[in-house]
């Protein structure tokens, strides 16, 4: 059975009018990003468990966000948005990979993160922001 997931796409069709979907796949190395597939996106490691995600342009609203990890060993991690103050002006998010207690944690070499953001410029969604 072949996978239906295409990680390196953006401007995907979405059920909602005027919503753009960005998908990405990150493979982590030792204290580094080993590979990143996310068409239109840039991901930079800033510090232990801290990253900057840049979109190709600014958007008004993050309508939806989801994530899935492939992590053969270690405590569960989550990807958190810790700062979105420049998202609507510069298209930039500050992200943290963290354990459930909230402590920024470096993913293990070989860990994979799949994430998706639905974003829009439509004022209709202003009250439905993530």
Protein Blocks (a to p, Z undefined) as FASTA:
>chain_A
ZZfbdfbbghiacfbghiacddddddddehiafbdcdehiacddfbghiacdddfbdcfb
dfbdcdddddfbdcddddddfbfklmmmnopacdddddfkopacdddehiacdddddddf
bfklmmmcZZ
